[in-house]
Amino acid sequence: WILGAIVLLAIRPIVGDLQHGNVNLFIFFIVMAGLMLVAYGMSIFGGILLALAVCCKVTPLLFVPYFIWKKDWRFLAGWLVGMLLFLWPGVVPSMVLGFEENQRNLLSWYREMVHPFVVEGKVTSEHPNQSLPGLVFRLMTESPSFVEYPEGVFTPSEFHNFVALPSRAAKAITQAAMVVFGLLILWVCTPRTERNPTDNRLTLWPRLAAEWSLILVGMLLLSERTWKHHAVTLALPWAVIVSNAWTTHRAGVRWTCILVSAVSLVGMWSTSTGLLDDRAAKLGQVYGGYTVAFLAMTAGLVVCLRAMTADHVDRKSTRLNSSHSSVSRMPSSA
């Protein structure tokens, strides 16, 4: 039933991605394949795959500072090789398109997808955008939540902002949120990954899954634009939260996971045109139903990771006390 619950909770964005004919499932597959290669000790190949994911969609770049924190230099070496292969000079696409055509496409992609957000601070404020920057600009600045295009002309039609902050203030809020998220990573993620020396496999699978899940939620939360079907990456966070609700011996963690699941479901359902009429569902998007879910899942994952750290410390303390007890019971030599 745990697997069934995970599938049911994760299925809606997956179906939406398939209906839109989008590439998010493909990106999620590449990211997870790269992470699993890292987990099995093949960090170089994992880095190459993560570089491919970054070249397809920028948000997996959030894993790079994570692996710097992990001090996994082989991953970073593989990532640099992958960027050379897939981005610039782009050996692989240049073999198909030609070097000059690939460079023109790369420059066009940068101007449209990277420069407006990173350099100019522009954010898409229309209601489908469920990222935190989108919500901040939509509700805190005079940015439209609905837009029409009569004769192809961009025309704001509705506003739902509570206040009218300048764009630079909204940008500062989103940047502060990014800093807070980075500090959360430093707080709950271990700087090194422990391995079992007997079989050279990772012994902290639940912790790794939770750490990866936090990054995956951050990709959705902090992106310049996040549509509902981008949330296919929540499959792993759902797996962590549901399994922790069942397996943890800490009542506080269990009830936190249950509460997080309930809040996340309500947030996501509030945007559903299948459950609500079209206007109500769009208003659910205006007020960030999915954004609320991302924030709730972030909190749940932090609680799970802190509990895992506490359990790990308790186990080490128990082993240490057991070792001391064994030594104290040994007969003294003549």
Contacts in CASP RR format, 6 or more apart in sequence:
PFRMAT RR
TARGET T0000
AUTHOR 0000-0000-0000
METHOD contacts of the structure
MODEL  1
WILGAIVLLAIRPIVGDLQHGNVNLFIFFIVMAGLMLVAYGMSIFGGILL
ALAVCCKVTPLLFVPYFIWKKDWRFLAGWLVGMLLFLWPGVVPSMVLGFE
ENQRNLLSWYREMVHPFVVEGKVTSEHPNQSLPGLVFRLMTESPSFVEYP
EGVFTPSEFHNFVALPSRAAKAITQAAMVVFGLLILWVCTPRTERNPTDN
RLTLWPRLAAEWSLILVGMLLLSERTWKHHAVTLALPWAVIVSNAWTTHR
AGVRWTCILVSAVSLVGMWSTSTGLLDDRAAKLGQVYGGYTVAFLAMTAG
LVVCLRAMTADHVDRKSTRLNSSHSSVSRMPSSA
2 242 0 8 1.000
2 243 0 8 1.000
2 246 0 8 1.000
5 242 0 8 1.000
6 235 0 8 1.000
6 238 0 8 1.000
6 239 0 8 1.000
6 242 0 8 1.000
6 243 0 8 1.000
9 234 0 8 1.000
9 238 0 8 1.000
9 242 0 8 1.000
9 261 0 8 1.000
9 265 0 8 1.000
10 232 0 8 1.000
10 234 0 8 1.000
10 235 0 8 1.000
10 238 0 8 1.000
10 239 0 8 1.000
12 268 0 8 1.000
12 272 0 8 1.000
13 24 0 8 1.000
13 228 0 8 1.000
13 229 0 8 1.000
13 230 0 8 1.000
13 231 0 8 1.000
13 232 0 8 1.000
13 234 0 8 1.000
14 25 0 8 1.000
14 232 0 8 1.000
14 235 0 8 1.000
16 228 0 8 1.000
16 229 0 8 1.000
17 24 0 8 1.000
17 25 0 8 1.000
17 229 0 8 1.000
17 230 0 8 1.000
17 232 0 8 1.000
18 25 0 8 1.000
19 229 0 8 1.000
20 229 0 8 1.000
22 229 0 8 1.000
23 56 0 8 1.000
23 57 0 8 1.000
24 57 0 8 1.000
24 229 0 8 1.000
24 230 0 8 1.000
24 232 0 8 1.000
24 233 0 8 1.000
25 232 0 8 1.000
26 56 0 8 1.000
27 53 0 8 1.000
27 56 0 8 1.000
27 57 0 8 1.000
27 60 0 8 1.000
27 233 0 8 1.000
28 232 0 8 1.000
28 233 0 8 1.000
28 235 0 8 1.000
30 49 0 8 1.000
30 50 0 8 1.000
30 52 0 8 1.000
30 53 0 8 1.000
30 56 0 8 1.000
31 49 0 8 1.000
31 50 0 8 1.000
31 53 0 8 1.000
31 60 0 8 1.000
31 63 0 8 1.000
31 216 0 8 1.000
31 233 0 8 1.000
32 236 0 8 1.000
33 46 0 8 1.000
33 49 0 8 1.000
34 45 0 8 1.000
34 46 0 8 1.000
34 47 0 8 1.000
34 49 0 8 1.000
34 50 0 8 1.000
34 53 0 8 1.000
35 46 0 8 1.000
35 50 0 8 1.000
35 63 0 8 1.000
35 208 0 8 1.000
35 212 0 8 1.000
37 43 0 8 1.000
37 45 0 8 1.000
37 46 0 8 1.000
37 47 0 8 1.000
37 49 0 8 1.000
38 46 0 8 1.000
38 47 0 8 1.000
38 67 0 8 1.000
38 72 0 8 1.000
38 75 0 8 1.000
39 202 0 8 1.000
39 205 0 8 1.000
39 208 0 8 1.000
40 201 0 8 1.000
40 202 0 8 1.000
41 200 0 8 1.000
43 72 0 8 1.000
43 74 0 8 1.000
43 75 0 8 1.000
43 78 0 8 1.000
44 74 0 8 1.000
44 75 0 8 1.000
44 77 0 8 1.000
44 78 0 8 1.000
44 81 0 8 1.000
45 78 0 8 1.000
46 75 0 8 1.000
46 78 0 8 1.000
47 75 0 8 1.000
47 76 0 8 1.000
47 78 0 8 1.000
47 79 0 8 1.000
47 81 0 8 1.000
47 82 0 8 1.000
48 78 0 8 1.000
48 79 0 8 1.000
48 81 0 8 1.000
48 82 0 8 1.000
48 85 0 8 1.000
50 60 0 8 1.000
50 63 0 8 1.000
50 64 0 8 1.000
50 75 0 8 1.000
50 79 0 8 1.000
51 78 0 8 1.000
51 79 0 8 1.000
51 80 0 8 1.000
51 81 0 8 1.000
51 82 0 8 1.000
51 83 0 8 1.000
51 85 0 8 1.000
51 86 0 8 1.000
51 87 0 8 1.000
52 82 0 8 1.000
52 85 0 8 1.000
52 86 0 8 1.000
53 60 0 8 1.000
54 60 0 8 1.000
54 61 0 8 1.000
54 64 0 8 1.000
54 79 0 8 1.000
54 83 0 8 1.000
54 87 0 8 1.000
55 83 0 8 1.000
55 86 0 8 1.000
55 87 0 8 1.000
58 113 0 8 1.000
58 114 0 8 1.000
58 223 0 8 1.000
59 219 0 8 1.000
59 220 0 8 1.000
59 223 0 8 1.000
60 219 0 8 1.000
62 215 0 8 1.000
62 218 0 8 1.000
62 219 0 8 1.000
62 222 0 8 1.000
63 215 0 8 1.000
64 76 0 8 1.000
64 79 0 8 1.000
65 182 0 8 1.000
65 185 0 8 1.000
66 185 0 8 1.000
66 189 0 8 1.000
66 211 0 8 1.000
66 215 0 8 1.000
67 75 0 8 1.000
67 76 0 8 1.000
67 79 0 8 1.000
68 76 0 8 1.000
69 185 0 8 1.000
69 186 0 8 1.000
69 189 0 8 1.000
69 191 0 8 1.000
70 189 0 8 1.000
70 191 0 8 1.000
70 192 0 8 1.000
70 193 0 8 1.000
71 191 0 8 1.000
71 192 0 8 1.000
72 193 0 8 1.000
84 90 0 8 1.000
84 91 0 8 1.000
85 91 0 8 1.000
85 92 0 8 1.000
86 92 0 8 1.000
86 93 0 8 1.000
87 106 0 8 1.000
88 106 0 8 1.000
89 99 0 8 1.000
90 102 0 8 1.000
90 106 0 8 1.000
93 102 0 8 1.000
93 105 0 8 1.000
94 102 0 8 1.000
97 105 0 8 1.000
116 122 0 8 1.000
116 224 0 8 1.000
117 123 0 8 1.000
117 133 0 8 1.000
117 224 0 8 1.000
121 167 0 8 1.000
121 171 0 8 1.000
123 129 0 8 1.000
123 133 0 8 1.000
123 134 0 8 1.000
123 136 0 8 1.000
123 137 0 8 1.000
123 143 0 8 1.000
123 170 0 8 1.000
123 174 0 8 1.000
123 224 0 8 1.000
123 225 0 8 1.000
124 134 0 8 1.000
124 224 0 8 1.000
124 225 0 8 1.000
125 134 0 8 1.000
125 137 0 8 1.000
125 138 0 8 1.000
125 141 0 8 1.000
125 143 0 8 1.000
125 144 0 8 1.000
125 145 0 8 1.000
126 138 0 8 1.000
126 144 0 8 1.000
126 145 0 8 1.000
126 146 0 8 1.000
126 147 0 8 1.000
127 138 0 8 1.000
127 145 0 8 1.000
127 146 0 8 1.000
127 282 0 8 1.000
127 283 0 8 1.000
127 284 0 8 1.000
127 285 0 8 1.000
127 286 0 8 1.000
128 227 0 8 1.000
128 228 0 8 1.000
128 285 0 8 1.000
129 135 0 8 1.000
129 138 0 8 1.000
129 225 0 8 1.000
129 226 0 8 1.000
129 227 0 8 1.000
130 220 0 8 1.000
130 226 0 8 1.000
130 227 0 8 1.000
130 228 0 8 1.000
130 230 0 8 1.000
130 231 0 8 1.000
130 271 0 8 1.000
130 285 0 8 1.000
130 288 0 8 1.000
130 289 0 8 1.000
130 290 0 8 1.000
130 291 0 8 1.000
130 294 0 8 1.000
131 220 0 8 1.000
131 221 0 8 1.000
131 222 0 8 1.000
131 223 0 8 1.000
131 224 0 8 1.000
131 225 0 8 1.000
131 226 0 8 1.000
131 291 0 8 1.000
132 174 0 8 1.000
132 177 0 8 1.000
132 221 0 8 1.000
132 222 0 8 1.000
132 291 0 8 1.000
132 294 0 8 1.000
132 295 0 8 1.000
133 170 0 8 1.000
133 174 0 8 1.000
133 222 0 8 1.000
133 223 0 8 1.000
133 224 0 8 1.000
134 224 0 8 1.000
134 225 0 8 1.000
135 287 0 8 1.000
135 288 0 8 1.000
135 291 0 8 1.000
136 170 0 8 1.000
136 173 0 8 1.000
136 174 0 8 1.000
137 143 0 8 1.000
137 167 0 8 1.000
137 170 0 8 1.000
138 145 0 8 1.000
138 160 0 8 1.000
138 161 0 8 1.000
138 286 0 8 1.000
139 160 0 8 1.000
139 161 0 8 1.000
139 162 0 8 1.000
139 163 0 8 1.000
139 287 0 8 1.000
140 161 0 8 1.000
140 162 0 8 1.000
140 163 0 8 1.000
140 164 0 8 1.000
140 165 0 8 1.000
140 169 0 8 1.000
140 170 0 8 1.000
140 173 0 8 1.000
141 161 0 8 1.000
141 164 0 8 1.000
141 165 0 8 1.000
141 166 0 8 1.000
141 167 0 8 1.000
141 169 0 8 1.000
141 170 0 8 1.000
142 159 0 8 1.000
142 161 0 8 1.000
142 164 0 8 1.000
143 159 0 8 1.000
143 161 0 8 1.000
144 156 0 8 1.000
144 157 0 8 1.000
144 158 0 8 1.000
144 159 0 8 1.000
145 158 0 8 1.000
145 159 0 8 1.000
145 160 0 8 1.000
145 161 0 8 1.000
145 286 0 8 1.000
146 156 0 8 1.000
146 157 0 8 1.000
146 158 0 8 1.000
146 282 0 8 1.000
147 154 0 8 1.000
147 155 0 8 1.000
147 156 0 8 1.000
147 157 0 8 1.000
148 155 0 8 1.000
148 157 0 8 1.000
149 155 0 8 1.000
160 286 0 8 1.000
160 287 0 8 1.000
174 222 0 8 1.000
177 222 0 8 1.000
178 222 0 8 1.000
181 218 0 8 1.000
181 221 0 8 1.000
181 222 0 8 1.000
181 298 0 8 1.000
184 214 0 8 1.000
184 298 0 8 1.000
184 302 0 8 1.000
185 214 0 8 1.000
185 215 0 8 1.000
187 302 0 8 1.000
188 211 0 8 1.000
188 214 0 8 1.000
188 301 0 8 1.000
188 302 0 8 1.000
188 305 0 8 1.000
188 306 0 8 1.000
188 309 0 8 1.000
189 211 0 8 1.000
189 214 0 8 1.000
189 305 0 8 1.000
190 204 0 8 1.000
190 207 0 8 1.000
190 211 0 8 1.000
190 309 0 8 1.000
193 202 0 8 1.000
193 204 0 8 1.000
193 208 0 8 1.000
194 202 0 8 1.000
194 203 0 8 1.000
194 204 0 8 1.000
195 201 0 8 1.000
195 202 0 8 1.000
195 203 0 8 1.000
196 202 0 8 1.000
196 203 0 8 1.000
202 208 0 8 1.000
206 240 0 8 1.000
206 243 0 8 1.000
206 244 0 8 1.000
206 308 0 8 1.000
207 305 0 8 1.000
207 308 0 8 1.000
207 312 0 8 1.000
209 236 0 8 1.000
209 239 0 8 1.000
209 240 0 8 1.000
210 240 0 8 1.000
210 244 0 8 1.000
210 301 0 8 1.000
210 304 0 8 1.000
210 305 0 8 1.000
210 308 0 8 1.000
211 305 0 8 1.000
212 236 0 8 1.000
213 236 0 8 1.000
213 237 0 8 1.000
213 239 0 8 1.000
213 240 0 8 1.000
213 297 0 8 1.000
213 301 0 8 1.000
214 237 0 8 1.000
214 298 0 8 1.000
214 301 0 8 1.000
214 302 0 8 1.000
214 305 0 8 1.000
216 233 0 8 1.000
216 234 0 8 1.000
216 236 0 8 1.000
216 237 0 8 1.000
217 233 0 8 1.000
217 234 0 8 1.000
217 237 0 8 1.000
217 294 0 8 1.000
217 297 0 8 1.000
217 298 0 8 1.000
217 301 0 8 1.000
218 294 0 8 1.000
218 298 0 8 1.000
219 233 0 8 1.000
220 226 0 8 1.000
220 230 0 8 1.000
220 231 0 8 1.000
220 233 0 8 1.000
220 234 0 8 1.000
220 290 0 8 1.000
220 294 0 8 1.000
221 291 0 8 1.000
221 294 0 8 1.000
221 295 0 8 1.000
221 298 0 8 1.000
223 230 0 8 1.000
226 290 0 8 1.000
228 268 0 8 1.000
228 271 0 8 1.000
228 285 0 8 1.000
228 290 0 8 1.000
231 268 0 8 1.000
231 290 0 8 1.000
231 293 0 8 1.000
234 297 0 8 1.000
237 297 0 8 1.000
237 301 0 8 1.000
240 301 0 8 1.000
240 304 0 8 1.000
241 257 0 8 1.000
241 260 0 8 1.000
241 261 0 8 1.000
241 297 0 8 1.000
241 300 0 8 1.000
241 301 0 8 1.000
241 304 0 8 1.000
242 257 0 8 1.000
242 261 0 8 1.000
244 253 0 8 1.000
244 254 0 8 1.000
244 257 0 8 1.000
244 304 0 8 1.000
244 307 0 8 1.000
245 253 0 8 1.000
245 254 0 8 1.000
245 257 0 8 1.000
245 258 0 8 1.000
245 261 0 8 1.000
248 254 0 8 1.000
248 257 0 8 1.000
248 304 0 8 1.000
248 307 0 8 1.000
250 307 0 8 1.000
253 303 0 8 1.000
253 304 0 8 1.000
253 307 0 8 1.000
256 299 0 8 1.000
256 300 0 8 1.000
256 303 0 8 1.000
257 300 0 8 1.000
257 303 0 8 1.000
257 304 0 8 1.000
260 296 0 8 1.000
260 297 0 8 1.000
260 299 0 8 1.000
260 300 0 8 1.000
263 292 0 8 1.000
263 293 0 8 1.000
263 296 0 8 1.000
264 292 0 8 1.000
264 293 0 8 1.000
264 296 0 8 1.000
264 297 0 8 1.000
265 293 0 8 1.000
267 284 0 8 1.000
267 288 0 8 1.000
267 289 0 8 1.000
267 290 0 8 1.000
267 292 0 8 1.000
267 293 0 8 1.000
268 289 0 8 1.000
268 290 0 8 1.000
268 293 0 8 1.000
269 275 0 8 1.000
269 276 0 8 1.000
270 276 0 8 1.000
270 281 0 8 1.000
270 284 0 8 1.000
270 287 0 8 1.000
270 289 0 8 1.000
271 281 0 8 1.000
271 282 0 8 1.000
271 284 0 8 1.000
271 285 0 8 1.000
271 288 0 8 1.000
271 289 0 8 1.000
271 290 0 8 1.000
272 281 0 8 1.000
273 281 0 8 1.000
274 281 0 8 1.000
275 281 0 8 1.000
END
